[in-house]
Amino acid sequence: MNKGLCHICDRQIQNTGFDKCMYCGAELLENQKFTESEKALLADMRKSVETELRQKKAAQTGAPTSTDGFVGGLDFGFGDSSCD
């Protein structure tokens, strides 16, 4: 998505999905603001890149790629003794 240049600092508007210039903070012009569908597309692209990076890192380190929560830990013996 090419949104052109910021009308204040003349720098290229980045595909952040925000309605402000990331360099100077100026509010973008109406014709430069991201639509809801553009914001959704950017969010999907960001998630895809994050997933790809997580998988590459896991392949390099051998770490699991799951991000669904806590998978285990150490038992220091300070817990409730009635629990198994």
C-alpha positions as CSV (number, residue, x, y, z in Angstrom):
1,M,0.0,0.0,0.0
2,N,1.5,3.2,-1.1
3,K,0.0,6.1,0.9
4,G,2.4,8.7,-0.4
5,L,4.4,11.2,1.7
6,C,3.5,12.8,4.9
7,H,2.3,16.4,4.3
8,I,4.4,17.7,7.3
9,C,7.8,15.9,7.2
10,D,7.7,14.6,3.5
11,R,8.7,11.1,4.6
12,Q,7.1,7.9,3.1
13,I,4.0,6.8,5.1
14,Q,4.7,3.4,6.4
15,N,2.2,0.5,6.4
16,T,1.5,0.6,10.1
17,G,-2.2,0.8,10.0
18,F,-2.2,3.9,12.2
19,D,-3.7,7.2,11.1
20,K,-0.6,9.2,12.1
21,C,2.9,9.6,10.6
22,M,5.3,7.3,12.4
23,Y,8.1,9.9,12.0
24,C,6.5,13.2,13.1
25,G,3.2,12.1,14.6
26,A,1.1,14.3,12.2
27,E,-2.4,13.2,11.5
28,L,-2.6,11.7,8.0
29,L,-4.8,13.3,5.4
30,E,-8.2,11.7,4.9
31,N,-7.1,10.1,1.6
32,Q,-4.0,8.7,3.2
33,K,-5.7,7.0,6.2
34,F,-6.0,3.3,6.3
35,T,-9.4,1.7,5.7
36,E,-10.7,-1.0,8.0
37,S,-10.0,-3.6,5.3
38,E,-6.4,-2.4,4.9
39,K,-5.9,-2.5,8.7
40,A,-7.2,-6.1,8.7
41,L,-4.9,-7.0,5.8
42,L,-1.9,-5.5,7.6
43,A,-2.8,-7.4,10.8
44,D,-3.0,-10.7,8.9
45,M,0.3,-10.0,7.2
46,R,1.9,-9.2,10.6
47,K,0.6,-12.4,12.1
48,S,1.9,-14.4,9.2
49,V,5.4,-12.9,9.5
50,E,5.4,-13.5,13.2
51,T,4.4,-17.1,12.8
52,E,7.1,-17.7,10.1
53,L,9.8,-16.1,12.3
54,R,8.7,-18.2,15.3
55,Q,8.9,-21.4,13.2
56,K,12.3,-20.5,11.8
57,K,13.6,-19.8,15.3
58,A,12.2,-23.0,16.6
59,A,13.8,-24.9,13.7
60,Q,17.2,-23.4,14.6
61,T,17.0,-23.9,18.4
62,G,14.8,-27.1,18.5
63,A,12.3,-25.2,20.7
64,P,8.6,-26.1,20.4
65,T,6.5,-23.6,18.4
66,S,3.4,-23.8,20.6
67,T,2.3,-20.6,22.2
68,D,-0.9,-21.9,23.8
69,G,0.3,-21.4,27.4
70,F,2.3,-22.9,30.2
71,V,3.8,-26.3,29.5
72,G,5.6,-27.2,32.8
73,G,8.1,-26.1,35.3
74,L,10.1,-26.9,38.4
75,D,8.6,-28.2,41.7
76,F,10.5,-26.7,44.6
77,G,8.4,-28.6,47.2
78,F,6.7,-25.6,48.6
79,G,3.2,-26.4,47.3
80,D,0.2,-27.9,49.0
81,S,1.2,-31.4,50.3
82,S,-2.3,-32.7,49.7
83,C,-1.9,-32.2,46.0
84,D,-0.5,-35.0,43.8
